């Protein structure tokens, strides 16, 4: 590979050198139980549902396991939980539920952590082993109350897709794109955003972006048509970039995956909803076995106080290194966004631990708020590391067991200050072997593309630029 040097304090690091610093940091044979797990204290004898198990389920599970949400069953009462007791134990002991994959021993503290303690796991297991007794009703805590339809209460404003989308019962559904003009005469700032599908379970993943459309574009039922009547491709649609501190690729407002769909930002920072632009709904639907329809909504809660810094969603993608060899940036990315006009070979057949890394240099000081890696069915693990100008190297987030079915957004409890000259490295591994139970074809060469049976590596980060100056006339 070409040895491209980055200066970190008094130490000059090449890309290869930076990779070598953390080589082996993500082991391919991590045990099922995370390194931070230690044997918990013995659970209370003969735990009951009402006294011991219900508080755990209400706190960690009911957000999804309730009527009208994506989970397949409700877990709000003993009658609903009891038939699933053995399955709940199996999922909890395997740490598959609740879905939370960050290793606390190798990550910074996360404010939205939903990880069960060893005591919680032991309690659920002991309850099931004891025959899943109900217990006394007087011990049952009050079931949680959730806002109707939205996780954050009633939004200040809702932007919805312009049409209902009719979905077939089976078959491949191409990614759908819809556009809605921003309805505000001036820029507004969102403290909270929620991306809410109209029909639970039909959306594999999606996102809302802030974009421009080329001159002469017509919107017909939300579809962007060029002057010749042809539907525009995504590479013909531009992300915003009107401010000097913004870069191409900073156009994402929010992503949706199972377990991810709402973002709350600290006071003083928020996402910009830019006047004169368009909200782009990018939708990857999945058949459910019966005809469905969907009309997704974007809920907005405006910042009530003055916003000093704008949150930008970007990726660690200035350089890619695939198995130690630098990949030409213009092959994979165009203006900071994935290139969709051709398929790019990434992974050979039958390899079980294929490494791919991405590098980003911070040329201005920034603050990091959250991270969310995105891979497909062969994604295996991921890690974010920052090398500071003074020579320190800090691991920010480690996902030792990536799960394509649950792609979460990890929010830092304390935002991380990243000085100019720092280098962020993201490293991931892919499993294209027969040992990967989700692998659709280990004998195939894998390409970079949208579909789940192809692959990609998008290491998203949410940052603000420290020296940004926003207008004082807000809100």
C-alpha positions, 0 to 999 in steps of 0.5 A: 500500500502507499504509505501515507503519513499522518503526524500524531504529536511527535510521532509520525504514523503511516496508515500501516503504522496506525493499523499496527498499533491496534492490530489484534485488538479485535479478536476473531474468537471472542467468547460469547460472554463479554470480557467485562462480565464477571460472575454475578451475585447469587439471585434471590431464592425462588424469584417470582415474576411480580417481584423480580422479573417484571422490573427487568422486562419493564425497564429493558424489554417493553419499549419494543415488546408491547402492542403496536411495536416491532417485537413479535409479542408483548411482555407487559403481563404475566399472562403474556410472558409465561408462554415465552419463559424458556425462550426468554431465558435462552435469549437473555443468557446468550445476550441476544436480548435485549439487543446491546453489543458494545463491550463495556470493558473496551468502550467509553461510557454510553448513555443509552446502554440497555445491557443486562447485568449478570444479576439480571441474567441470573435472576431471569434464568433462576425464575425459569428454572423454578417453573416461572412462578407468578408471585404476589400481585402486590409486588408487581410494579406499575407497568410502564406507560409509553407515549401513544405513537411516539417515543418522545411524546407528541412532536412539534412537527411531523413530516411524512412521506407523500404517499402510501407505499404498497408492498408485496407479500414476497420477493425482492423490493428495490430501495425506494426514494421519496422527497418532501420539500422542507416546509419552513421558511427559515432554518430550524433546529431539531433537538429530538428526531424520530423516524417512525414507520407507519407499519411495524415490521415492514422496514428493514432499514431507512433514513431521512436526509437533507438534500438539494434536487437538480434544477428542473426536477419535478416531484410526482407522488414524492418521486424525483423526476428529471426534465426527461421524465426519468427518475433520478438516481441517488448519485444525481441527488446532492447532499447539503453543503452550503456552509464552509464547515459542512462537507458532502456526506453530512446530509443525514438527519437520522437512520432507522434500524430495528432498535434504532430510530430516535435521537436525542441531542444534548442542550445547545446542539441539534440537527439543522432542518434547512429551508429551501431543501428537501427531506429524502426518505430512503426506504429499504422494505422487506416482505412480511409474507402478506401484502402490506403498506407503509407511510413513514413519518419523521417527528421533529421536536424543536430546540427550545433554547439557542443552539450553539453547534450543529450536529453532523452525521458523517463517516470515517471514510477518507481512506479505506484499507482492505486487508492491509492494502489501501483501496482507491478512495474514488472507487468506493466513495464519491464526494463522501458518499458510497458509489452506487453506479458500479459493484466493487469487489470487497471479500473473496470466497470462504474467508472467515476474518476479512479485515477492512479499515477506514481512516479519517483525519480531523483538520479542525477541532470537533466534538463526538456524540455518537457512533453507529457502524453499518455492515450487512450479513457478513459483518462480524465486529467493529471498533473505533479508535482515536489517535490524539496529537499528543500521542494518546490512543483511545478506544471509543467503541468496540462491538465484538459481535456485530448483528446485522438484525440490530444496528444500534446508535451508541451515544456517548455519556460524555461527548468526546473532544477531538482536537485538530490533527487527531486521526480516527480509525475504524476497523471491522471484520467480515465472515464469508465462511460456512461458519456464518449462519447468516451467510447467503453464499460463502462460495461467492465473491462479495461486492460493495452494494446496497442489498443485504447479500452484498456488503459495505462498511459505513462507520457513522459518527455524529460530531459538531465542529467546535469553531462553528458560529451559528446565528444568534437569532434562534429559535 
